[in-house]
Amino acid sequence: MNLKLKTTALNIAIALLFGNFLHAQTRTEKDLLGEKQIPIDAYYGVQTARALENFQVSGVTTKFYPDYVRAYAMVKLAAARANTDVGRMSKEKLAAIEKACQAVIDGKYHEHFLVDLYQGGAGTSANMNANEVLANIALEMSGHKKGEYHVIEPHDDLNMGQSTNDVYPTTIHVALLLHNDKVVKEAKALSASFHKKGEEFSKLLKMGRTEGQDAVPMTLGQEFHAFGYQLDAAIEGLVKSEAYLYEENMGATAIGTGITASPGYAEKCAAHLAKITGKPMMLSKDLVAATSSMQGFVMYSSALKNLAVTLSKISSDLIFLATGPRTGIFEINLPALQPGSSIMPGKVNPVMPELMNEICYKAIGNDATVTIASQDGLLQLNAYEPVVAVAIMESQGLFFKSMPLFRKQCIDGITANEQVLKHYMERSVGIVTALNPILGYDKTTELAKEALEKDKGILELIREKKLLTEQQIKELMDPVKMTAPTGPTGPAKAKPY
């Protein structure tokens, strides 16, 4: 081996050894349970380390939801500014903490928020993970080493005038609000797709159905507009439910009495949090009630459940309308995305509506989890907030991911089977309702009975019996007259969301 190669190999070996040495180095931190060795390059501290040992459950950690991590930084930033306002924190410490919080808000250091979302202790581990990481970021940005807590301390500074019992629920409120903006945006886009299809199919007559039976005529466009309007109502519910998340309990500390918090801190913290988040955050009227109750979570989760029920109903309707192709309703075509069977050649399944149904079932189950966990809180604190947070954020994440897929890979590509729609219209006894004003109830009843007995269409019998001229039949089958008898535009319609 020549000298150049030997030198390169030696350099690599030294680098590897030096890297391993750094990785193996630790710093000593302690808490009430004693000392613990923390990796020297870790931004977390001793309480996070214990949580990493105790709560290896789901593998889904705080960093899995970036807005959740940002919410911690926003809450801690608001608290630091409020504590400075009331004269408790120095401006020098505030400046360091502000830099650390802003870095996390900007998306940095998220990989150090490592606590499993499932945890005992009502969120204490998650709160301390945030305190330790933000303290060490602030230290490093100020020219100090990680763990030099005599300069900036996770408890005394990052948790000043605070408790997990006000930080954790407030952080979850903020995270849910940030997530909700994204869920609503995708829901609006999905609604717009339904309304677009409503316009595209506005001239296509079909039979409406009630209780699975032929009812009266409508247009396929009305059916798809109805899907859109149902979704619009669910969106409105999500938006209105935000009001229950605006109320927060920062300053409540342990149980709502405000012990360890300075006078005026709670009000100033709420004002800062509103400015930082861009949401109208406000201090709860009664901090003891706010700390012990989970009503905000229950109300918002209910709105998510309503979205789930709405989307599931729509998905099931689409699956039914696309049944076939030879032995089902087959009024619409869903985009063919993949082969539907490992044994049946040519089969294509409605995979996207099925996926949406699965998401909806999960969200409905998550709402049940929220309900049970919320009712079982004991006295002044609900220890089960972590599972409530997991359930709601999971539902939000699933909807955020699935709705654009549903829109792009299903709704936008739906086409109508016009000949099938026409065939059903001409054969259905349902159009006799439209003949009542012309032929009378008794006559139309006889026509319906005869059509069923002889397996003939209503229009076929009308032509045989010469009850109407072809011009009258043409006018009768006009989509506007058939589906909007109150006028050319029909009943007043709401504006799409």
Buried (B, 14 or more C-beta within 10 A) or exposed (E): EEEEEEEEEEEEEEEEEEEEEEEEEBBEBEBEEEEBEBBBEBBBBBBBBBBBEBBEEEEBBBBBBBBBBBBBBBBBBBBBBBBBBBEBBEEEBBBBBBBBBBBBBEEEBBEBBBBBBBBEBBBBBBBBBBBBBBBBBBBBBBEBEBBBBEBBBBBEBBBBBBBBBBBBBBBBBBBBBBBBBBBBBBBBEBBBBBBBBBEBBBEBBBBBBEEEEBBBBBBBBBBBBBBBBBBBBBBBBBBEBBEBBBBBBBBBBBBBEBEEBBEEBBBBBBBBBBEBBEBEBBBBEEBBBBBBBBEBBBBBBBBBBBBBBBBBBBBBBBBBBBEBEEEEBBBBBBBEBEEBEEEEEEEBBBBBBEBBBBBBEBBBBBBEBBBEBBEEBEEBBBBBBBBBBBBBBBBBBBBBEBBBBBBBBBBEBBEBBBEBBBEBBBBBBBBBBBBEEEBEEEBBBBBBEBBEEEEBBBBBBBBEEEBBEEEEEEEBBEBBEBBBEEEEEEEEEEEBB
